[in-house]
Amino acid sequence: MMLELYTSAFCGPCHAARAVVAEARALVPSLVVDEADVAARPDQAERRDVRSTPTLVVTRDDGEVVFRSPGVPTLDRLLGALALAV
């Protein structure tokens, strides 16, 4: 499973999203996280239709999106989404 975290440099909520992702990563060691700054990787953000930061996208190994969340999710919500990707 893969978690894509779309952020921007001056985004206050992005710091909170990073903290939630770090907690999830500590609990799910197999989780692969790709943080993408939308200014540095605009094509990737556009392909995922990212309209705001932070945005999290969880995909299965086959690339199917199972969860998408603009804003900062709770840890419980993110862990539930990760369970869908297994």
Biopython code that builds the backbone (N, CA, C, O; Angstrom):
import numpy as np
from Bio.PDB.StructureBuilder import StructureBuilder

atoms = [
    (1, "MET", "N", (0.843, -1.176, 0.000)),
    (1, "MET", "CA", (0.000, 0.000, 0.000)),
    (1, "MET", "C", (0.882, 1.231, 0.000)),
    (1, "MET", "O", (2.015, 1.215, 0.481)),
    (2, "MET", "N", (0.329, 2.295, -0.552)),
    (2, "MET", "CA", (1.063, 3.551, -0.689)),
    (2, "MET", "C", (0.190, 4.686, -0.191)),
    (2, "MET", "O", (-1.011, 4.725, -0.458)),
    (3, "LEU", "N", (0.796, 5.598, 0.527)),
    (3, "LEU", "CA", (0.115, 6.808, 0.953)),
    (3, "LEU", "C", (0.819, 7.977, 0.284)),
    (3, "LEU", "O", (2.013, 8.194, 0.488)),
    (4, "GLU", "N", (0.082, 8.719, -0.506)),
    (4, "GLU", "CA", (0.608, 9.933, -1.126)),
    (4, "GLU", "C", (0.103, 11.111, -0.307)),
    (4, "GLU", "O", (-1.100, 11.262, -0.096)),
    (5, "LEU", "N", (1.027, 11.942, 0.149)),
    (5, "LEU", "CA", (0.686, 13.123, 0.938)),
    (5, "LEU", "C", (1.078, 14.348, 0.127)),
    (5, "LEU", "O", (2.259, 14.597, -0.116)),
    (6, "TYR", "N", (0.071, 15.110, -0.289)),
    (6, "TYR", "CA", (0.306, 16.319, -1.082)),
    (6, "TYR", "C", (0.314, 17.516, -0.146)),
    (6, "TYR", "O", (-0.635, 17.743, 0.603)),
    (7, "THR", "N", (1.406, 18.285, -0.201)),
    (7, "THR", "CA", (1.606, 19.402, 0.706)),
    (7, "THR", "C", (2.060, 20.635, -0.073)),
    (7, "THR", "O", (2.314, 20.579, -1.276)),
    (8, "SER", "N", (2.150, 21.739, 0.647)),
    (8, "SER", "CA", (2.753, 22.954, 0.105)),
    (8, "SER", "C", (3.578, 23.604, 1.207)),
    (8, "SER", "O", (3.372, 23.336, 2.391)),
    (9, "ALA", "N", (4.498, 24.446, 0.813)),
    (9, "ALA", "CA", (5.489, 24.992, 1.733)),
    (9, "ALA", "C", (4.893, 25.797, 2.893)),
    (9, "ALA", "O", (5.367, 25.695, 4.025)),
    (10, "PHE", "N", (3.878, 26.578, 2.623)),
    (10, "PHE", "CA", (3.354, 27.475, 3.654)),
    (10, "PHE", "C", (2.000, 27.028, 4.176)),
    (10, "PHE", "O", (1.133, 27.851, 4.470)),
    (11, "CYS", "N", (1.829, 25.737, 4.288)),
    (11, "CYS", "CA", (0.553, 25.145, 4.685)),
    (11, "CYS", "C", (0.622, 24.713, 6.151)),
    (11, "CYS", "O", (1.301, 23.741, 6.482)),
    (12, "GLY", "N", (-0.077, 25.432, 7.023)),
    (12, "GLY", "CA", (-0.105, 25.072, 8.440)),
    (12, "GLY", "C", (-0.689, 23.694, 8.696)),
    (12, "GLY", "O", (-0.088, 22.912, 9.432)),
    (13, "PRO", "N", (-1.847, 23.364, 8.112)),
    (13, "PRO", "CA", (-2.423, 22.040, 8.335)),
    (13, "PRO", "C", (-1.538, 20.894, 7.817)),
    (13, "PRO", "O", (-1.677, 19.755, 8.263)),
    (14, "CYS", "N", (-0.636, 21.193, 6.884)),
    (14, "CYS", "CA", (0.259, 20.143, 6.369)),
    (14, "CYS", "C", (1.137, 19.580, 7.482)),
    (14, "CYS", "O", (1.454, 18.391, 7.482)),
    (15, "HIS", "N", (1.531, 20.430, 8.431)),
    (15, "HIS", "CA", (2.341, 19.954, 9.554)),
    (15, "HIS", "C", (1.546, 18.950, 10.389)),
    (15, "HIS", "O", (2.084, 17.926, 10.809)),
    (16, "ALA", "N", (0.274, 19.242, 10.626)),
    (16, "ALA", "CA", (-0.575, 18.324, 11.385)),
    (16, "ALA", "C", (-0.779, 17.017, 10.619)),
    (16, "ALA", "O", (-0.783, 15.941, 11.218)),
    (17, "ALA", "N", (-0.948, 17.105, 9.300)),
    (17, "ALA", "CA", (-1.117, 15.896, 8.479)),
    (17, "ALA", "C", (0.149, 15.046, 8.531)),
    (17, "ALA", "O", (0.067, 13.821, 8.627)),
    (18, "ARG", "N", (1.307, 15.677, 8.469)),
    (18, "ARG", "CA", (2.570, 14.935, 8.565)),
    (18, "ARG", "C", (2.654, 14.181, 9.892)),
    (18, "ARG", "O", (3.129, 13.046, 9.931)),
    (19, "ALA", "N", (2.198, 14.803, 10.970)),
    (19, "ALA", "CA", (2.241, 14.161, 12.291)),
    (19, "ALA", "C", (1.339, 12.930, 12.327)),
    (19, "ALA", "O", (1.721, 11.894, 12.871)),
    (20, "VAL", "N", (0.144, 13.041, 11.748)),
    (20, "VAL", "CA", (-0.774, 11.891, 11.704)),
    (20, "VAL", "C", (-0.172, 10.778, 10.854)),
    (20, "VAL", "O", (-0.243, 9.605, 11.220)),
    (21, "VAL", "N", (0.417, 11.144, 9.729)),
    (21, "VAL", "CA", (1.048, 10.145, 8.853)),
    (21, "VAL", "C", (2.219, 9.475, 9.573)),
    (21, "VAL", "O", (2.412, 8.266, 9.440)),
    (22, "ALA", "N", (2.992, 10.237, 10.324)),
    (22, "ALA", "CA", (4.115, 9.657, 11.077)),
    (22, "ALA", "C", (3.617, 8.658, 12.117)),
    (22, "ALA", "O", (4.226, 7.605, 12.304)),
    (23, "GLU", "N", (2.524, 8.975, 12.790)),
    (23, "GLU", "CA", (1.940, 8.035, 13.753)),
    (23, "GLU", "C", (1.490, 6.757, 13.057)),
    (23, "GLU", "O", (1.738, 5.657, 13.551)),
    (24, "ALA", "N", (0.834, 6.898, 11.918)),
    (24, "ALA", "CA", (0.366, 5.729, 11.167)),
    (24, "ALA", "C", (1.549, 4.898, 10.697)),
    (24, "ALA", "O", (1.513, 3.668, 10.748)),
    (25, "ARG", "N", (2.581, 5.561, 10.248)),
    (25, "ARG", "CA", (3.778, 4.858, 9.773)),
    (25, "ARG", "C", (4.440, 4.061, 10.903)),
    (25, "ARG", "O", (4.966, 2.972, 10.670)),
    (26, "ALA", "N", (4.413, 4.597, 12.108)),
    (26, "ALA", "CA", (4.979, 3.884, 13.253)),
    (26, "ALA", "C", (4.174, 2.625, 13.571)),
    (26, "ALA", "O", (4.728, 1.624, 14.026)),
    (27, "LEU", "N", (2.869, 2.680, 13.330)),
    (27, "LEU", "CA", (1.999, 1.532, 13.612)),
    (27, "LEU", "C", (1.930, 0.540, 12.452)),
    (27, "LEU", "O", (1.625, -0.635, 12.656)),
    (28, "VAL", "N", (2.209, 1.004, 11.251)),
    (28, "VAL", "CA", (2.136, 0.156, 10.049)),
    (28, "VAL", "C", (3.483, 0.264, 9.319)),
    (28, "VAL", "O", (3.618, 1.035, 8.369)),
    (29, "PRO", "N", (4.473, -0.509, 9.768)),
    (29, "PRO", "CA", (5.822, -0.381, 9.207)),
    (29, "PRO", "C", (5.910, -0.634, 7.696)),
    (29, "PRO", "O", (6.837, -0.150, 7.047)),
    (30, "SER", "N", (4.973, -1.373, 7.139)),
    (30, "SER", "CA", (5.020, -1.657, 5.699)),
    (30, "SER", "C", (4.484, -0.495, 4.856)),
    (30, "SER", "O", (4.544, -0.542, 3.627)),
    (31, "LEU", "N", (3.970, 0.530, 5.502)),
    (31, "LEU", "CA", (3.398, 1.668, 4.788)),
    (31, "LEU", "C", (4.492, 2.442, 4.062)),
    (31, "LEU", "O", (5.497, 2.830, 4.657)),
    (32, "VAL", "N", (4.280, 2.658, 2.774)),
    (32, "VAL", "CA", (5.181, 3.474, 1.964)),
    (32, "VAL", "C", (4.523, 4.845, 1.815)),
    (32, "VAL", "O", (3.365, 4.950, 1.411)),
    (33, "VAL", "N", (5.278, 5.890, 2.147)),
    (33, "VAL", "CA", (4.746, 7.250, 2.082)),
    (33, "VAL", "C", (5.542, 8.047, 1.061)),
    (33, "VAL", "O", (6.773, 8.037, 1.061)),
    (34, "ASP", "N", (4.816, 8.735, 0.195)),
    (34, "ASP", "CA", (5.434, 9.627, -0.778)),
    (34, "ASP", "C", (4.847, 11.011, -0.539)),
    (34, "ASP", "O", (3.677, 11.253, -0.838)),
    (35, "GLU", "N", (5.657, 11.921, -0.001)),
    (35, "GLU", "CA", (5.200, 13.295, 0.192)),
    (35, "GLU", "C", (5.580, 14.107, -1.034)),
    (35, "GLU", "O", (6.742, 14.129, -1.440)),
    (36, "ALA", "N", (4.608, 14.766, -1.613)),
    (36, "ALA", "CA", (4.828, 15.555, -2.823)),
    (36, "ALA", "C", (4.406, 16.996, -2.598)),
    (36, "ALA", "O", (3.240, 17.273, -2.316)),
    (37, "ASP", "N", (5.353, 17.907, -2.722)),
    (37, "ASP", "CA", (5.035, 19.328, -2.685)),
    (37, "ASP", "C", (4.384, 19.664, -4.023)),
    (37, "ASP", "O", (4.957, 19.404, -5.081)),
    (38, "VAL", "N", (3.199, 20.234, -3.973)),
    (38, "VAL", "CA", (2.455, 20.491, -5.213)),
    (38, "VAL", "C", (3.170, 21.480, -6.133)),
    (38, "VAL", "O", (2.970, 21.442, -7.347)),
    (39, "ALA", "N", (3.990, 22.356, -5.582)),
    (39, "ALA", "CA", (4.738, 23.291, -6.420)),
    (39, "ALA", "C", (5.897, 22.592, -7.124)),
    (39, "ALA", "O", (6.265, 22.960, -8.240)),
    (40, "ALA", "N", (6.469, 21.584, -6.470)),
    (40, "ALA", "CA", (7.595, 20.856, -7.049)),
    (40, "ALA", "C", (7.152, 19.766, -8.009)),
    (40, "ALA", "O", (7.877, 19.424, -8.943)),
    (41, "ARG", "N", (5.961, 19.217, -7.782)),
    (41, "ARG", "CA", (5.457, 18.130, -8.628)),
    (41, "ARG", "C", (4.023, 18.426, -9.092)),
    (41, "ARG", "O", (3.099, 17.679, -8.771)),
    (42, "PRO", "N", (3.844, 19.507, -9.839)),
    (42, "PRO", "CA", (2.485, 19.893, -10.235)),
    (42, "PRO", "C", (1.792, 18.863, -11.122)),
    (42, "PRO", "O", (0.575, 18.700, -11.031)),
    (43, "ASP", "N", (2.538, 18.166, -11.976)),
    (43, "ASP", "CA", (1.915, 17.171, -12.857)),
    (43, "ASP", "C", (1.312, 16.028, -12.054)),
    (43, "ASP", "O", (0.208, 15.567, -12.345)),
    (44, "GLN", "N", (2.048, 15.574, -11.040)),
    (44, "GLN", "CA", (1.543, 14.487, -10.189)),
    (44, "GLN", "C", (0.298, 14.939, -9.439)),
    (44, "GLN", "O", (-0.683, 14.200, -9.355)),
    (45, "ALA", "N", (0.336, 16.150, -8.895)),
    (45, "ALA", "CA", (-0.817, 16.682, -8.169)),
    (45, "ALA", "C", (-2.022, 16.838, -9.097)),
    (45, "ALA", "O", (-3.155, 16.568, -8.698)),
    (46, "GLU", "N", (-1.779, 17.268, -10.318)),
    (46, "GLU", "CA", (-2.872, 17.428, -11.273)),
    (46, "GLU", "C", (-3.478, 16.074, -11.647)),
    (46, "GLU", "O", (-4.698, 15.954, -11.760)),
    (47, "ARG", "N", (-2.638, 15.058, -11.840)),
    (47, "ARG", "CA", (-3.151, 13.718, -12.166)),
    (47, "ARG", "C", (-4.059, 13.188, -11.067)),
    (47, "ARG", "O", (-5.016, 12.465, -11.347)),
    (48, "ARG", "N", (-3.767, 13.541, -9.815)),
    (48, "ARG", "CA", (-4.580, 13.105, -8.680)),
    (48, "ARG", "C", (-5.703, 14.088, -8.379)),
    (48, "ARG", "O", (-6.458, 13.886, -7.427)),
    (49, "ASP", "N", (-5.827, 15.144, -9.168)),
    (49, "ASP", "CA", (-6.866, 16.157, -8.995)),
    (49, "ASP", "C", (-6.815, 16.785, -7.600)),
    (49, "ASP", "O", (-7.848, 16.979, -6.958)),
    (50, "VAL", "N", (-5.614, 17.096, -7.146)),
    (50, "VAL", "CA", (-5.420, 17.725, -5.831)),
    (50, "VAL", "C", (-5.784, 19.201, -5.963)),
    (50, "VAL", "O", (-5.200, 19.934, -6.762)),
    (51, "ARG", "N", (-6.760, 19.619, -5.162)),
    (51, "ARG", "CA", (-7.264, 20.997, -5.195)),
    (51, "ARG", "C", (-6.858, 21.810, -3.976)),
    (51, "ARG", "O", (-6.921, 23.039, -3.989)),
    (52, "SER", "N", (-6.435, 21.107, -2.906)),
    (52, "SER", "CA", (-6.032, 21.802, -1.689)),
    (52, "SER", "C", (-4.980, 20.971, -0.974)),
    (52, "SER", "O", (-4.833, 19.774, -1.222)),
    (53, "THR", "N", (-4.260, 21.624, -0.089)),
    (53, "THR", "CA", (-3.271, 20.912, 0.717)),
    (53, "THR", "C", (-3.613, 21.085, 2.182)),
    (53, "THR", "O", (-4.079, 22.147, 2.595)),
    (54, "PRO", "N", (-3.385, 20.051, 2.965)),
    (54, "PRO", "CA", (-2.895, 18.735, 2.565)),
    (54, "PRO", "C", (-4.006, 17.888, 1.950)),
    (54, "PRO", "O", (-5.186, 18.075, 2.248)),
    (55, "THR", "N", (-3.613, 16.970, 1.101)),
    (55, "THR", "CA", (-4.498, 15.937, 0.577)),
    (55, "THR", "C", (-3.769, 14.608, 0.699)),
    (55, "THR", "O", (-2.600, 14.494, 0.328)),
    (56, "LEU", "N", (-4.462, 13.608, 1.220)),
    (56, "LEU", "CA", (-3.902, 12.262, 1.331)),
    (56, "LEU", "C", (-4.629, 11.342, 0.367)),
    (56, "LEU", "O", (-5.850, 11.404, 0.228)),
    (57, "VAL", "N", (-3.862, 10.485, -0.298)),
    (57, "VAL", "CA", (-4.421, 9.494, -1.207)),
    (57, "VAL", "C", (-3.779, 8.154, -0.842)),
    (57, "VAL", "O", (-2.555, 8.022, -0.836)),
    (58, "VAL", "N", (-4.618, 7.167, -0.538)),
    (58, "VAL", "CA", (-4.127, 5.824, -0.207)),
    (58, "VAL", "C", (-4.479, 4.900, -1.366)),
    (58, "VAL", "O", (-5.623, 4.859, -1.820)),
    (59, "THR", "N", (-3.472, 4.155, -1.841)),
    (59, "THR", "CA", (-3.692, 3.225, -2.937)),
    (59, "THR", "C", (-3.253, 1.820, -2.540)),
    (59, "THR", "O", (-2.375, 1.623, -1.700)),
    (60, "ARG", "N", (-3.901, 0.858, -3.180)),
    (60, "ARG", "CA", (-3.466, -0.529, -3.049)),
    (60, "ARG", "C", (-2.208, -0.707, -3.889)),
    (60, "ARG", "O", (-1.817, 0.189, -4.636)),
    (61, "ASP", "N", (-1.581, -1.867, -3.760)),
    (61, "ASP", "CA", (-0.376, -2.156, -4.531)),
    (61, "ASP", "C", (-0.632, -2.115, -6.033)),
    (61, "ASP", "O", (0.286, -1.846, -6.808)),
    (62, "ASP", "N", (-1.870, -2.379, -6.454)),
    (62, "ASP", "CA", (-2.196, -2.351, -7.881)),
    (62, "ASP", "C", (-2.527, -0.941, -8.381)),
    (62, "ASP", "O", (-2.846, -0.762, -9.557)),
    (63, "GLY", "N", (-2.453, 0.061, -7.496)),
    (63, "GLY", "CA", (-2.689, 1.441, -7.878)),
    (63, "GLY", "C", (-4.101, 1.940, -7.668)),
    (63, "GLY", "O", (-4.374, 3.127, -7.846)),
    (64, "GLU", "N", (-5.015, 1.039, -7.287)),
    (64, "GLU", "CA", (-6.402, 1.454, -7.060)),
    (64, "GLU", "C", (-6.493, 2.357, -5.828)),
    (64, "GLU", "O", (-5.993, 2.016, -4.756)),
    (65, "VAL", "N", (-7.139, 3.511, -5.999)),
    (65, "VAL", "CA", (-7.329, 4.449, -4.888)),
    (65, "VAL", "C", (-8.444, 3.919, -3.990)),
    (65, "VAL", "O", (-9.550, 3.649, -4.458)),
    (66, "VAL", "N", (-8.148, 3.770, -2.700)),
    (66, "VAL", "CA", (-9.157, 3.292, -1.752)),
    (66, "VAL", "C", (-9.568, 4.372, -0.750)),
    (66, "VAL", "O", (-10.545, 4.206, -0.020)),
    (67, "PHE", "N", (-8.824, 5.472, -0.719)),
    (67, "PHE", "CA", (-9.122, 6.535, 0.242)),
    (67, "PHE", "C", (-8.520, 7.829, -0.261)),
    (67, "PHE", "O", (-7.411, 7.860, -0.795)),
    (68, "ARG", "N", (-9.272, 8.886, -0.079)),
    (68, "ARG", "CA", (-8.807, 10.217, -0.452)),
    (68, "ARG", "C", (-9.354, 11.180, 0.586)),
    (68, "ARG", "O", (-10.541, 11.140, 0.909)),
    (69, "SER", "N", (-8.493, 12.048, 1.109)),
    (69, "SER", "CA", (-8.942, 12.971, 2.133)),
    (69, "SER", "C", (-8.252, 14.318, 1.997)),
    (69, "SER", "O", (-7.048, 14.429, 2.231)),
    (70, "PRO", "N", (-9.012, 15.349, 1.618)),
    (70, "PRO", "CA", (-8.443, 16.688, 1.739)),
    (70, "PRO", "C", (-8.487, 17.074, 3.214)),
    (70, "PRO", "O", (-9.429, 16.722, 3.925)),
    (71, "GLY", "N", (-7.486, 17.782, 3.663)),
    (71, "GLY", "CA", (-7.446, 18.179, 5.071)),
    (71, "GLY", "C", (-6.693, 17.170, 5.909)),
    (71, "GLY", "O", (-6.025, 16.278, 5.385)),
    (72, "VAL", "N", (-6.808, 17.320, 7.211)),
    (72, "VAL", "CA", (-6.071, 16.484, 8.158)),
    (72, "VAL", "C", (-7.003, 15.400, 8.706)),
    (72, "VAL", "O", (-7.960, 15.708, 9.416)),
    (73, "PRO", "N", (-6.731, 14.146, 8.383)),
    (73, "PRO", "CA", (-7.589, 13.076, 8.917)),
    (73, "PRO", "C", (-7.196, 12.750, 10.353)),
    (73, "PRO", "O", (-6.088, 13.058, 10.792)),
    (74, "THR", "N", (-8.109, 12.131, 11.070)),
    (74, "THR", "CA", (-7.738, 11.609, 12.388)),
    (74, "THR", "C", (-6.910, 10.346, 12.167)),
    (74, "THR", "O", (-6.949, 9.747, 11.092)),
    (75, "LEU", "N", (-6.174, 9.955, 13.180)),
    (75, "LEU", "CA", (-5.384, 8.729, 13.085)),
    (75, "LEU", "C", (-6.294, 7.531, 12.869)),
    (75, "LEU", "O", (-5.980, 6.656, 12.062)),
    (76, "ASP", "N", (-7.425, 7.478, 13.584)),
    (76, "ASP", "CA", (-8.360, 6.353, 13.421)),
    (76, "ASP", "C", (-8.886, 6.264, 11.995)),
    (76, "ASP", "O", (-8.983, 5.174, 11.431)),
    (77, "ARG", "N", (-9.221, 7.399, 11.418)),
    (77, "ARG", "CA", (-9.746, 7.405, 10.041)),
    (77, "ARG", "C", (-8.666, 6.941, 9.059)),
    (77, "ARG", "O", (-8.950, 6.180, 8.134)),
    (78, "LEU", "N", (-7.440, 7.399, 9.261)),
    (78, "LEU", "CA", (-6.352, 7.002, 8.367)),
    (78, "LEU", "C", (-6.046, 5.517, 8.504)),
    (78, "LEU", "O", (-5.822, 4.839, 7.501)),
    (79, "LEU", "N", (-6.033, 5.002, 9.729)),
    (79, "LEU", "CA", (-5.788, 3.569, 9.920)),
    (79, "LEU", "C", (-6.895, 2.731, 9.289)),
    (79, "LEU", "O", (-6.625, 1.669, 8.728)),
    (80, "GLY", "N", (-8.121, 3.195, 9.377)),
    (80, "GLY", "CA", (-9.234, 2.500, 8.725)),
    (80, "GLY", "C", (-9.056, 2.470, 7.210)),
    (80, "GLY", "O", (-9.344, 1.463, 6.563)),
    (81, "ALA", "N", (-8.583, 3.572, 6.657)),
    (81, "ALA", "CA", (-8.336, 3.645, 5.217)),
    (81, "ALA", "C", (-7.206, 2.706, 4.811)),
    (81, "ALA", "O", (-7.275, 2.061, 3.765)),
    (82, "LEU", "N", (-6.177, 2.632, 5.632)),
    (82, "LEU", "CA", (-5.061, 1.740, 5.336)),
    (82, "LEU", "C", (-5.521, 0.279, 5.363)),
    (82, "LEU", "O", (-5.033, -0.543, 4.586)),
    (83, "ALA", "N", (-6.453, -0.037, 6.253)),
    (83, "ALA", "CA", (-6.986, -1.408, 6.320)),
    (83, "ALA", "C", (-7.707, -1.767, 5.019)),
    (83, "ALA", "O", (-7.710, -2.932, 4.620)),
    (84, "LEU", "N", (-8.312, -0.792, 4.359)),
    (84, "LEU", "CA", (-8.984, -1.031, 3.085)),
    (84, "LEU", "C", (-8.001, -1.362, 1.965)),
    (84, "LEU", "O", (-8.356, -2.005, 0.977)),
    (85, "ALA", "N", (-6.765, -0.912, 2.137)),
    (85, "ALA", "CA", (-5.753, -1.089, 1.090)),
    (85, "ALA", "C", (-5.069, -2.446, 1.150)),
    (85, "ALA", "O", (-4.335, -2.815, 0.232)),
    (86, "VAL", "N", (-5.300, -3.173, 2.203)),
    (86, "VAL", "CA", (-4.610, -4.465, 2.362)),
    (86, "VAL", "C", (-5.280, -5.543, 1.534)),
    (86, "VAL", "O", (-4.839, -6.692, 1.542)),
]
sb = StructureBuilder()
sb.init_structure("model")
sb.init_model(0)
sb.init_chain("A")
sb.init_seg("    ")
for serial, (resi, resn, name, xyz) in enumerate(atoms, 1):
    if name == "N":
        sb.init_residue(resn, " ", resi, " ")
    sb.init_atom(name, np.array(xyz, "f"), 0.0, 1.0, " ", f" {name:<3s}", serial, name[0])
structure = sb.get_structure()
